Amino acid sequence: MQCKGQLMRGMVGCILMGMLSVSNPVNAATITPLLKTETSWDGGKIVYPSGDAEVTSVRLQVNETDDAKFHCHPMPGLGHIVKGTIEVETIDGKKIQLHEGQSIVEVMNTVHKSRSIDGPAEAILFFAGAKGLPVTVLPENDPNKVYCK
């Protein structure tokens, strides 16, 4: 595997791919691949933003009573459901339900929202962005549709 010369966002993929290809001669750890894809869950293309790379990680905790706003992410995002079930819905009605232990590549530049199903839910999200680029954008704050399509 060759990782020389790649930018930070490329390094994230390189590290993940390295984890998948590492042999484990001493059986000190178990490595289980969670996700490998070239598209987001809705079939969208994964495109890294230009600029100086910046990786962001957040913990999302959602309750059934939470009323999430529609929003978008102008960068690739990977999520892993730690607890419960989360439903993601795009503004045009596409939906997916994700259960504990599942991973997903979030939609990019697509307006969407999430909610928990049947109790509290939690996910860890990783975003491969660029310095100065917002991780989350509300459509009403993007009237020229620079980030949210």
Disulfide bonds with the S-S distance in Angstrom:
Cys3-Cys14 1.37
Cys72-Cys148 2.12
